[in-house]
Amino acid sequence: MSVLSDVHEGDIVSSYIKKQKNYDIAVIGGGIAGISAALSAARLGKKVVLAESSYILGGLATSGLVTIYLPLCDGLGRQVSFGIAEELLKLSISYGSEGDYPSAWLNSDECNVSVRKNSRYLTRFNPHVFAILCEKLLLENGVEIIFGAKISELKKNSDRDTVLSVSLLTNTDAYEIIADSFIDCTGDASVFYLFGAETVLPEHKNADAAWYYEVKEGEFKLKQIGNCSYIYSTSEYHGISGLDSEENTLEVISSHARIIDDFLKNGKVSQNHAIATLPTIPQIRMSRMIKGVCRINKNDDKKYVQSSVGMFSSWLEKGPVFELPIESLYCSSIKNLCTAGRSISVEGDDMWDITRVIPVCAVSGEAAGVLAAVSSDFKIADLKGIQNILTGRGVKLHLSDITNF
Ligand SMILES: Cc1cc2nc3c(=O)[nH]c(=O)nc-3n(C[C@H](O)[C@H](O)[C@H](O)COP(=O)(O)OP(=O)(O)OC[C@H]3O[C@@H](n4cnc5c(N)ncnc54)[C@H](O)[C@@H]3O)c2cc1C
């Protein structure tokens, strides 16, 4: 008798054997938010794993060729974002910058307010160098990285309020990652979505972007093809959600067409002219965010937030400064899952546009790392303890803490 006699059409007859691994904290997604969260938690002595679906850290900032580290300052001479946000900015240019070196902020002889008022604390970095430096930094801090790993399943407890484990699939293996706390840094709130938590979509779809690097007569240059805004301004294009793989594929193919057209405007391929780098992930600004316990909006500019875990400015204009409430990192229905990066909870696309950028992803990442390290029931986490850890690292929580103005 055949051993397959009990198998019916459509049955699963083979699958990977899952390797079980245990950690204190599992971070899913290795963009700027994931890097910051993993580093932050590891520095508190936690056993941290970072699962990244590609084979390079940095997400949009490196694989997506978004190589402008937007400002840590408010445009009026005040630095507002500190801690890992500043550390990563400095790391990104530690082997040289691609322009916009923030000398007024980094050279002591230029460090005075009047100079800083005219020069924002931002930089342009090389994506490949930065990705390698981030990887080295995480390894030095004891973070275990699993590349090529995409989350495929999630297990909840019987009360359906806690994540017990996530399953990861690579080309060669399957893992069940068991952890006390989980941090969703996928950019798309994918872990929350998989859990079945309420999530929020942007009101507007994403505008096209086709950023690439060109080498021309010895110059290696970022070409920013596409709309600067998150909203597409012409009627013939309807934008993409970022959550539909067929649509993403069409968008990527169309961006390739725009890139080759743009490239050929400067002549054909030669030793002096080439496409140096293409983005290897879709350039999506906003796709899905969590519906957190708190959602700040643009009117919260300069508002005192008692539960602040860091501050950030607006990259779009000089002046606005926001304090980030810890409650924007988690939702009311799940105890031990939080988020960081472009999926934190805010109100309105205009606020989302402010919070989705690199420095804010680092600020929320550092805070999420501390939150996940000190508690696995976030609603009752020791806020004062979390704030003390952050301020001990040099993070400023409130506008009133800033004296250099
Ligand atoms: C066209 C464009 C221009 C921009 N311009 C700027 C700019 O000039 N300056 C600036 O500061 N910001 C800019 N931004 C925004 C900024 O780059 C990103 O929002 C920010 O880098 C997001 O970081 P993140 O870590 O939250 O998410 P991401 O960078 O999206 O990282 C998410 C990571 O998670 C991984 N991942 C996703 N799903 C899974 C899964 N299921 N399992 C495992 N891993 C997963 C991804 O591979 C990725 O590495 C721009 C964005 C775009 C699209």
The ligand as an SDF file (V2000), in Angstrom:
LIG
                    3D

 53 58  0  0  0  0  0  0  0  0999 V2000
   10.5620   58.6780   -2.5370 C   0  0  0  0  0  0  0  0  0  0  0  0
   10.8590   58.8860   -1.0850 C   0  0  0  0  0  0  0  0  0  0  0  0
   11.6020   59.9610   -0.6850 C   0  0  0  0  0  0  0  0  0  0  0  0
   11.9050   60.1550    0.6530 C   0  0  0  0  0  0  0  0  0  0  0  0
   12.7140   61.1890    1.0140 N   0  0  0  0  0  0  0  0  0  0  0  0
   13.2060   61.2520    2.2560 C   0  0  0  0  0  0  0  0  0  0  0  0
   14.2500   62.1520    2.5740 C   0  0  0  0  0  0  0  0  0  0  0  0
   14.7240   62.9010    1.7340 O   0  0  0  0  0  0  0  0  0  0  0  0
   14.7260   62.1360    3.8500 N   0  0  0  0  0  0  0  0  0  0  0  0
   14.1900   61.3490    4.8320 C   0  0  0  0  0  0  0  0  0  0  0  0
   14.6360   61.4290    5.9820 O   0  0  0  0  0  0  0  0  0  0  0  0
   13.2020   60.4900    4.5460 N   0  0  0  0  0  0  0  0  0  0  0  0
   12.7270   60.4070    3.2790 C   0  0  0  0  0  0  0  0  0  0  0  0
   11.7880   59.4650    2.9640 N   0  0  0  0  0  0  0  0  0  0  0  0
   11.1880   58.6550    4.0320 C   0  0  0  0  0  0  0  0  0  0  0  0
   12.1350   57.6620    4.6680 C   0  0  0  0  0  0  0  0  0  0  0  0
   13.1150   57.2220    3.7960 O   0  0  0  0  0  0  0  0  0  0  0  0
   11.4070   56.4220    5.1620 C   0  0  0  0  0  0  0  0  0  0  0  0
   10.1000   56.6630    5.5440 O   0  0  0  0  0  0  0  0  0  0  0  0
   12.1480   55.8190    6.3400 C   0  0  0  0  0  0  0  0  0  0  0  0
   13.4730   55.5210    5.9510 O   0  0  0  0  0  0  0  0  0  0  0  0
   11.3700   54.6100    6.8060 C   0  0  0  0  0  0  0  0  0  0  0  0
   12.0790   53.8510    7.7420 O   0  0  0  0  0  0  0  0  0  0  0  0
   11.4020   52.6040    8.4370 P   0  0  0  0  0  0  0  0  0  0  0  0
   12.4700   51.9000    9.1560 O   0  0  0  0  0  0  0  0  0  0  0  0
   10.1930   53.0120    9.1690 O   0  0  0  0  0  0  0  0  0  0  0  0
   10.8210   51.7110    7.2350 O   0  0  0  0  0  0  0  0  0  0  0  0
   11.5230   51.0680    5.9630 P   0  0  0  0  0  0  0  0  0  0  0  0
   12.6830   51.8670    5.5210 O   0  0  0  0  0  0  0  0  0  0  0  0
   10.4230   50.8320    5.0040 O   0  0  0  0  0  0  0  0  0  0  0  0
   12.0830   49.6930    6.5160 O   0  0  0  0  0  0  0  0  0  0  0  0
   11.2820   48.5600    6.6670 C   0  0  0  0  0  0  0  0  0  0  0  0
   12.1940   47.3500    6.5760 C   0  0  0  0  0  0  0  0  0  0  0  0
   11.4380   46.1990    6.8950 O   0  0  0  0  0  0  0  0  0  0  0  0
   11.6670   45.1630    5.9420 C   0  0  0  0  0  0  0  0  0  0  0  0
   10.4210   44.3990    5.8890 N   0  0  0  0  0  0  0  0  0  0  0  0
    9.2440   44.7920    5.3810 C   0  0  0  0  0  0  0  0  0  0  0  0
    8.3350   43.8240    5.5360 N   0  0  0  0  0  0  0  0  0  0  0  0
    8.9620   42.8050    6.1610 C   0  0  0  0  0  0  0  0  0  0  0  0
    8.5390   41.5130    6.6060 C   0  0  0  0  0  0  0  0  0  0  0  0
    7.2770   41.1010    6.4220 N   0  0  0  0  0  0  0  0  0  0  0  0
    9.4280   40.6960    7.2280 N   0  0  0  0  0  0  0  0  0  0  0  0
   10.7120   41.1220    7.4060 C   0  0  0  0  0  0  0  0  0  0  0  0
   11.1670   42.3360    6.9920 N   0  0  0  0  0  0  0  0  0  0  0  0
   10.2970   43.1600    6.4000 C   0  0  0  0  0  0  0  0  0  0  0  0
   11.9850   45.9210    4.6600 C   0  0  0  0  0  0  0  0  0  0  0  0
   12.7830   45.1470    3.7840 O   0  0  0  0  0  0  0  0  0  0  0  0
   12.7490   47.1410    5.1800 C   0  0  0  0  0  0  0  0  0  0  0  0
   14.1320   46.9160    5.2670 O   0  0  0  0  0  0  0  0  0  0  0  0
   11.4400   59.2370    1.6280 C   0  0  0  0  0  0  0  0  0  0  0  0
   10.6880   58.1270    1.2310 C   0  0  0  0  0  0  0  0  0  0  0  0
   10.4090   57.9490   -0.1080 C   0  0  0  0  0  0  0  0  0  0  0  0
    9.6320   56.7420   -0.5340 C   0  0  0  0  0  0  0  0  0  0  0  0
  1  2  1  0
  2  3  1  0
  2 52  2  0
  3  4  2  0
  4  5  1  0
  4 50  1  0
  5  6  2  0
  6  7  1  0
  6 13  1  0
  7  8  2  0
  7  9  1  0
  9 10  1  0
 10 11  2  0
 10 12  1  0
 12 13  2  0
 13 14  1  0
 14 15  1  0
 14 50  1  0
 15 16  1  0
 16 17  1  0
 16 18  1  0
 18 19  1  0
 18 20  1  0
 20 21  1  0
 20 22  1  0
 22 23  1  0
 23 24  1  0
 24 25  2  0
 24 26  1  0
 24 27  1  0
 27 28  1  0
 28 29  2  0
 28 30  1  0
 28 31  1  0
 31 32  1  0
 32 33  1  0
 33 34  1  0
 33 48  1  0
 34 35  1  0
 35 36  1  0
 35 46  1  0
 36 37  1  0
 36 45  1  0
 37 38  2  0
 38 39  1  0
 39 40  1  0
 39 45  2  0
 40 41  1  0
 40 42  2  0
 42 43  1  0
 43 44  2  0
 44 45  1  0
 46 47  1  0
 46 48  1  0
 48 49  1  0
 50 51  2  0
 51 52  1  0
 52 53  1  0
M  END
$$$$
